[in-house]
Structure formats: C-alpha cells, structure tokens
C-alpha cells in the first residue's frame, strides 16, 4: 500500500500515449492498482490513470461514492479499466466543469460525449462492457484521455472558461479530480 506522487501538467510523461497491458497476472500490475486506489482515495479523486503516477500503462481507475467534492454527482462504481476502448453512443455533447490532480487548483469547462460505451478488462482480465451517461461517462472519458496523453485543458473550447478554482467558484470547497 503506497500513496504515489501525482505528476503535474508540464511533465512530458503526461503527454506520452500509454502502452497496453499484456501481463494481467503480474505482481507489478496488482501493486500498481493498489497504489492507484490508495492515491486516488487519499486525494479524494474521482479517478486516476497510471500515467498520472508515471507508469505508462493503459490502466485507469474511477469511483464516486458520497464524495463531498461531488455532492450532486450520481454514484459511479469502483472500476479498474485496462486497455479501454470508447465509443460514443450519440452525437450529443455536454459541457461540464472538470478539474484534475495533474492540474491542481484549476477548473475548466470541457465538452464530452453525453452517452458512451466503454469496453476493456478488469484486473482479473475479465471483460468489461458498459453503456453509461452523465457524470459516469465524463469521468471515464477524462481518465481514458490520460492514457492517450491528453489533459483536459486541451479540450477546452474557450479559455475564458478555464481558471483557478478559488476564483471561478469563490467560497465553494472544490478540489481537484
């Protein structure tokens, strides 16, 4: 069990595409998932991708369950998603405010697909195939972007909708995702 340092925007490793996981039975993968979970929980994150802690593998985790930073967000079950593939289920897009542990103290209004199918594998190499919408779809897209070297500011359409959390939302106790 270890809480790992999260890389910050500007670190070139965050811009590198991650490699697919090939060995699902490795001790290293199991330890990576435990460390990611511990790190995400310690920082009250909604998700975390392996590249954010300097590991260039296609592994993302996410969960939202009574998170004080997302009091109105629907529940998102704890998921380990390995080697994911995303497919929009419609052309509908929704804009929503996002933050990121790798872009601390800032928020931006980001367009995302409203309805999404995601496929991949869990930690035991069992297939995952889910169709989701709303906040769940947003979280998945945010984390999978990290696996492709994309940070949410790269998706913001209008930089007037990007700034420091304390300035955009004064008096609110919002932290980073």
N, C-alpha and C positions, 0 to 999 in steps of 0.2 A: 504494500500500500504506500503510494507516494503521490504527493501533490507536485506537479511539474510546473516549471516556468512556462508562461504563455508568450510566444513570440509577438512582437508588436509590428504594426504596419511600418514598412521601411526595411524590414528584414527580407532579403531576397528569397529566402526559403519559402516564404508565404506565397510567392508568385510561381513556384515550380509545380507542374502537374504531378500528382501522386501516382505511384505505381500500384497496380492491382495486387491484392493479397493472393499468394499462391499456396502457402502452407497454413491451413487453418488449424492444424494440430500443434503448432509450435508454442513453446513456453513463452517466447517473446511476444507473440500476439496476445496470449492470455494476460500477460503482465501489462502490456500496453493498454488493453481495455480496462483493467482495474485502475491503472494510473489515470486514464482519461476520465473515468467515472469519479474518482476521488477529486480530481482537479475541478471538474465541472461542478460538483456539489459544493466544494469549498468556496467557489467563486459565485455561487448562486446562478450559474449559467443555465440557459435553456438547451444548449448543445455545445459540442466541441468536436473538432475534426483533428485527426492525427497530425496534419501539417502544422497546426497551431502550437504543438509542443515539439516541433522539429523532427517529426517522423513522417517520411514521405510515402505513406501507405494509404490506400483508399479505405479508410476506416473513419466512420462518424458515429457519434452517439448523440441522443437527444432525449429530453424528458421535461414535461411541465406538469407538476402536480402541486397545487396550492403554493405556487411560487409568489412571494409577496411583491416581486417586481412585475408580475403579470397577473394582477388580481382578477381581471376580466377575461383572461385567456382560457379557452377550453383546455381540458386535460389532454396531454399527449403522453402516451405510454412510453416507459423506458424502452429504448430501441438501440441495438447495436446494428449498424448498417454497413456492410462490407461490399465493396465492388458495386456500388449502386448505378442504376440506370433510371433516368427520369423521363417521363412522357407526359406533356400537358394533355388534359382531357377536354379542354376547350380553348378558345382564343381569349377568354375573359381574363383580364388582368386586374389586380388590386394593388393600390399603393398603401404602404404601412410603414410606420417608424421602426427602424432597426438600430441596434447597437451591436457591439462585438467586443469580446475580450481582447482581441488583437488591435482594436481601435478604441482604446479606453477613453471614457469621458465624452464621447461624441455620439450623435444620433443623426440618421438620415432617412428621408422618405424614399422608399425603394419599391419599384413595381415588381410584382411577382405573379406567376400564374395562380389563378384562384383555385383551380381544380387540377389535381396531379395524381398520376400513378407512379409509384416507385417500386422498383424491384432490386433485389440484391440477396445478400446472405446474412444470417446472424452469426454469432461467434462459434456456433457448432456446425457451421456450413449448411444449415437448413435454409431453404429458400424463403424469402420474404416477398410478398406481392400485395401491396395495399393501394387503395384509391382513397385520397384524402382531399380536404379543402380547408380554407380558412387559415388559422394560425398554424395548424399542423403542417399544411403544405408550405407555408412561409418558412418555418423552421427547417424543414428538410431541404428546401432549395438553398437556404443560407449556408447550411453545413456542407452540402454537396458542392456548392461553389468553391469552398475552401479546397476541395480535392482537385479542382481544376485551376488553382492558382488565382481565383477571383475573390476580391474583398468587396463587401457591399458598397463602399463609396464609388466603385467602378460602375455600378448600376444606377446611381442616382441621376435622374434626368435634369434636374435644375439645382445647382449648388446653393441656391438660396434656401433650399430645404435640407441643409446639412450644417450642423454646428455643434457647439458644446451643449451637452445635456442640461447643465445648470442654467444656461441662458435660454434655451428653447423651452424648457419646462421648469420655470422657477418654482421652488417650494415643493416639487414632487421628488419622491425618493426613488428615482430611476437609476439603475446601474447598467452595466454592460451585459450583453447577451453571452 
